[in-house]
Amino acid sequence: MSSPLGGLPQMPFFLGQALERFTSAWAGWFSTVHGIAQATSSSGSTSSRPRANLYVGQVYFDTTLGFPVWVKTPGSSPVWVNASGAPS
C-alpha cells in the first residue's frame, strides 16, 4: 500500500484504529492527571476560585482569607468550606 503523500507505506486500517483508540485513551488519562495536578496546586483570591470541573474535596488556597478551603458541593454555585466545615 502507498500513501497519497508519495510512496510512504500506509498503516493497515486495523492498526490505525487500534492506534487511534490507544492514543485517545492516553490523552484522556493525561487530561485527568493534569486536572488533578492543577487542582492540587490551585491558589489565588476568593474571587478567582475555580467554578468549573470541581469535585468534592478539591482544595484551593484562598490568599484573601489566608487559609485553604475545600469544595463541599460542586455545581453552578459551588459551596466552599474551611477546615472546620463552615462555609467560606
Protein Blocks (a to p, Z undefined) as FASTA:
>chain_A
ZZfeoopacddfklmmmmmmmmmmmmmmmmmmmmmmmmmmggcdfklpcfehpaehiacd
dfknopacddfbgcjbdcdddfkopaZZ
